[in-house]
């Protein structure tokens, strides 16, 4: 049996530890959903258009999950969920969202069983 990976003590590390605890070896590529939130539909759609142009799957929806940032943009990236890869993509999203007043609101994926 392989030794479990260790991750930093932060939100991304917590999600990866939870996946690993559920039996995911974190070695298989899969769709990872990233959410970025915005205060206006216009900003959300402008942000989404940037990533659609790069051929990501993107959707825009008013979810009102965050009162001050009610517009969610969901981006799907097919990747192996490594800590460095997740953090790097979140940094890219944060930089792209900054001028539009957006911010990252987490990520998630379906656990793989490794079989």
C-alpha positions as CSV (number, residue, x, y, z in Angstrom):
1,X,0.0,0.0,0.0
2,X,1.3,3.4,-0.9
3,X,1.9,6.1,1.8
4,X,-0.7,8.8,1.8
5,X,0.4,12.2,0.5
6,X,0.6,15.1,2.9
7,X,-0.7,18.6,2.2
8,X,-0.5,22.0,3.7
9,X,-3.0,22.9,6.4
10,X,-5.3,25.1,4.3
11,X,-8.6,24.9,2.5
12,X,-7.0,23.2,-0.6
13,X,-5.1,20.7,1.6
14,X,-8.3,20.0,3.5
15,X,-10.2,19.0,0.3
16,X,-7.3,16.9,-0.9
17,X,-7.0,15.1,2.4
18,X,-10.7,14.4,2.4
19,X,-10.5,12.9,-1.1
20,X,-7.6,10.8,-0.1
21,X,-9.3,9.6,3.1
22,X,-12.3,8.5,0.9
23,X,-9.9,6.2,-1.1
24,X,-8.9,8.5,-3.9
25,X,-5.2,8.0,-4.9
26,X,-5.3,11.5,-6.5
27,X,-3.4,10.1,-9.5
28,X,-6.2,9.9,-12.1
29,X,-7.1,13.0,-14.2
30,X,-10.7,14.1,-13.8
31,X,-12.9,17.2,-14.2
32,X,-12.3,19.7,-11.5
33,X,-14.9,22.4,-11.0
34,X,-13.6,25.9,-9.9
35,X,-16.0,28.6,-8.9
36,X,-15.3,32.4,-9.1
37,X,-18.0,34.8,-7.8
38,X,-18.9,38.4,-9.0
39,X,-21.1,41.2,-8.0
40,X,-22.6,41.8,-11.5
41,X,-23.8,39.7,-14.4
42,X,-21.7,41.8,-16.7
43,X,-18.5,41.1,-14.9
44,X,-19.2,37.4,-14.6
45,X,-20.0,37.1,-18.3
46,X,-16.8,39.1,-19.3
47,X,-14.7,36.8,-17.1
48,X,-16.4,33.7,-18.5
49,X,-15.8,34.9,-22.1
50,X,-12.0,35.0,-21.4
51,X,-12.0,31.3,-20.4
52,X,-14.5,30.2,-23.1
53,X,-12.0,31.6,-25.6
54,X,-9.4,29.3,-24.1
55,X,-11.8,26.4,-24.6
56,X,-12.7,25.7,-21.0
57,X,-16.2,24.6,-20.2
58,X,-17.8,27.6,-18.4
59,X,-21.2,28.4,-17.1
60,X,-22.6,31.6,-15.5
61,X,-25.5,31.5,-13.0
62,X,-27.0,33.9,-10.4
63,X,-27.0,31.7,-7.3
64,X,-27.1,34.4,-4.6
65,X,-24.9,32.1,-2.4
66,X,-22.9,35.2,-1.4
67,X,-25.1,38.3,-1.0
68,X,-22.4,40.8,-2.2
69,X,-21.2,38.4,-5.0
70,X,-24.4,36.7,-6.3
71,X,-23.0,35.7,-9.8
72,X,-21.1,32.4,-10.0
73,X,-18.9,31.4,-12.9
74,X,-18.1,27.7,-12.9
75,X,-15.0,26.6,-14.9
76,X,-14.2,23.0,-15.5
77,X,-10.6,22.0,-15.9
78,X,-9.6,18.4,-16.7
79,X,-6.5,17.7,-14.6
80,X,-4.9,15.5,-12.0
81,X,-5.8,17.3,-8.7
82,X,-2.4,18.1,-7.3
83,X,-1.9,20.7,-4.6
84,X,0.4,22.7,-6.8
85,X,-1.8,22.4,-9.8
86,X,-5.0,23.5,-7.9
87,X,-3.2,26.5,-6.3
88,X,-1.6,27.6,-9.6
89,X,-5.0,27.5,-11.4
90,X,-6.7,29.4,-8.6
91,X,-3.9,32.0,-8.8
92,X,-4.6,32.3,-12.5
93,X,-8.3,32.7,-11.9
94,X,-7.8,35.2,-9.1
95,X,-5.6,37.4,-11.4
96,X,-8.1,37.3,-14.2
97,X,-11.0,38.1,-11.9
98,X,-9.3,40.9,-9.9
99,X,-10.0,43.8,-12.2
100,X,-13.7,42.7,-12.5
101,X,-14.1,42.6,-8.8
102,X,-14.4,38.8,-8.7
103,X,-12.9,36.3,-6.3
104,X,-12.3,32.6,-6.0
105,X,-15.0,30.6,-4.2
106,X,-13.5,27.1,-4.0
107,X,-13.2,24.0,-6.1
108,X,-14.3,20.4,-6.1
109,X,-14.3,17.1,-7.9
110,X,-15.7,13.6,-7.8
111,X,-13.5,11.2,-5.9
112,X,-12.0,8.4,-7.9
113,X,-11.6,5.0,-6.3
114,X,-8.2,4.2,-8.0
115,X,-9.4,0.9,-9.4
